[in-house]
Amino acid sequence: MNANAIETRELTRRYRGETALDGVSVSIKENVITGLLGRNGAGKTTLMSLITAQDLPSSGTVRVDGHAPFERAETIERMCFIRDNQRYPDDYRLHHALRAAAFSYPNWSQELADHLVEVFRIPRRTIVKKYSRGQLSALGIVLGLASRAPITFFDEPYLGLDATARGIFYDELLRDYAEHPRTIILSTHLIDEMDRLLERVIVLDRGRVVREADVDELRGEAFQIAGKLSDLDAFLAGREVLSRRTIGGLGTAIIGERPSDSVQAEARELGLELSGVSLQDLVAAYGLADEPGTASHPESDPTRAANAARTPERSAS
Ligand SMILES: Nc1ncnc2c1ncn2[C@@H]1O[C@H](COP(=O)(O)OP(=O)(O)OP(=O)(O)O)[C@@H](O)[C@H]1O
């Protein structure tokens, strides 16, 4: 079991009339990739800002490697926080940003930075202020990965990145993490895409922690069932139905229950298809993420619900 790199206790941040974080107590494990999930305004950025001492709590405590990070340089230099709206000085070009990062992060890898600049095709001569949204995100990723900071935060690092670049990010992150294990915290709405990266998730809703669990544990707690409505209704009676969709005479539902042998046998008898649930669907079923097909889940296919009702993608194992 990994030790905790970060612990917060009853962390609260109030702005005028708005409680952005409300008594958040979480433990983030060392050398694990943790996903920070939740709908817009859930408090993800606020939590990362407080942990990295870029903001002060209204009450509650933060401990990073056992220390309060605020004004503690040794702790702060162990952390790298890549914001989704990272700002750079007006005259900055790529080499300025890289040089500043090399100066700030003791574990900085220039070799990795040069490699990532090439694979993301980041322009060297253009002023950073003129970068496209995707190029800015790519630069953030270069700085975040090449920092090799023992604790690295990425706040929605994929904004504006095309699918190819996002794939490169996930592969490069996994490769470098395997060679240089470290604590990585990613806030994301693209749960489906990132679920291969995430080992643990913290789900926030309206400033509170609603779930903190290993991804495998979460996945084992629910299943999807699909088939004819009449058979489905018989199966669903008395069960904890987290979400349900109907298309014509077919339906799918996500059930909050372990898919035990007897459950699987019952589904078979009724001619229903039982399958695993993706992390995105599970978090959405709890009402804590954007539904697939909505604007902040751009990669999802709006026809997926219909397809799921017809042909479940995976079998439960
Ligand atoms: N400086 C501020 N002044 C007032 N309210 C703020 C401030 N910063 C954040 N908030 C509020 O705190 C809440 C949490 O914001 P936060 O940015 O942490 O959410 P988030 O989960 O990162 O959202 P998103 O997914 O949209 O980026 C929101 O309601 C937001 O409006």
The ligand as an SDF file (V2000), in Angstrom:
LIG
                    3D

 31 33  0  0  0  0  0  0  0  0999 V2000
  -11.9450   33.4990   -7.3980 N   0  0  0  0  0  0  0  0  0  0  0  0
  -13.2090   33.0790   -7.2540 C   0  0  0  0  0  0  0  0  0  0  0  0
  -14.1790   33.9130   -6.8510 N   0  0  0  0  0  0  0  0  0  0  0  0
  -15.4500   33.4890   -6.6740 C   0  0  0  0  0  0  0  0  0  0  0  0
  -15.8550   32.2130   -6.9120 N   0  0  0  0  0  0  0  0  0  0  0  0
  -14.9260   31.3490   -7.3340 C   0  0  0  0  0  0  0  0  0  0  0  0
  -13.5560   31.7120   -7.5290 C   0  0  0  0  0  0  0  0  0  0  0  0
  -12.8790   30.6140   -7.9470 N   0  0  0  0  0  0  0  0  0  0  0  0
  -13.7750   29.6160   -8.0110 C   0  0  0  0  0  0  0  0  0  0  0  0
  -14.9940   30.0400   -7.6540 N   0  0  0  0  0  0  0  0  0  0  0  0
  -16.2130   29.2370   -7.5960 C   0  0  0  0  0  0  0  0  0  0  0  0
  -15.9300   28.0590   -6.8800 O   0  0  0  0  0  0  0  0  0  0  0  0
  -16.5790   26.9430   -7.4630 C   0  0  0  0  0  0  0  0  0  0  0  0
  -15.5660   25.8540   -7.8000 C   0  0  0  0  0  0  0  0  0  0  0  0
  -14.7660   26.3160   -8.8800 O   0  0  0  0  0  0  0  0  0  0  0  0
  -13.5990   25.4290   -9.5110 P   0  0  0  0  0  0  0  0  0  0  0  0
  -12.9310   26.2740  -10.5590 O   0  0  0  0  0  0  0  0  0  0  0  0
  -12.7570   24.9060   -8.4110 O   0  0  0  0  0  0  0  0  0  0  0  0
  -14.4150   24.2400  -10.1810 O   0  0  0  0  0  0  0  0  0  0  0  0
  -13.9280   23.0870  -11.1870 P   0  0  0  0  0  0  0  0  0  0  0  0
  -14.4210   21.8030  -10.6440 O   0  0  0  0  0  0  0  0  0  0  0  0
  -12.4670   23.2320  -11.4390 O   0  0  0  0  0  0  0  0  0  0  0  0
  -14.7650   23.4510  -12.4980 O   0  0  0  0  0  0  0  0  0  0  0  0
  -14.4770   23.1930  -14.0840 P   0  0  0  0  0  0  0  0  0  0  0  0
  -14.6380   21.7320  -14.3290 O   0  0  0  0  0  0  0  0  0  0  0  0
  -15.5640   24.0000  -14.7170 O   0  0  0  0  0  0  0  0  0  0  0  0
  -13.0990   23.7370  -14.3610 O   0  0  0  0  0  0  0  0  0  0  0  0
  -17.3480   27.4590   -8.6570 C   0  0  0  0  0  0  0  0  0  0  0  0
  -18.6910   27.6790   -8.2970 O   0  0  0  0  0  0  0  0  0  0  0  0
  -16.6570   28.7650   -8.9700 C   0  0  0  0  0  0  0  0  0  0  0  0
  -17.5520   29.6750   -9.5610 O   0  0  0  0  0  0  0  0  0  0  0  0
  1  2  1  0
  2  3  1  0
  2  7  2  0
  3  4  2  0
  4  5  1  0
  5  6  2  0
  6  7  1  0
  6 10  1  0
  7  8  1  0
  8  9  2  0
  9 10  1  0
 10 11  1  0
 11 12  1  0
 11 30  1  0
 12 13  1  0
 13 14  1  0
 13 28  1  0
 14 15  1  0
 15 16  1  0
 16 17  2  0
 16 18  1  0
 16 19  1  0
 19 20  1  0
 20 21  2  0
 20 22  1  0
 20 23  1  0
 23 24  1  0
 24 25  2  0
 24 26  1  0
 24 27  1  0
 28 29  1  0
 28 30  1  0
 30 31  1  0
M  END
$$$$
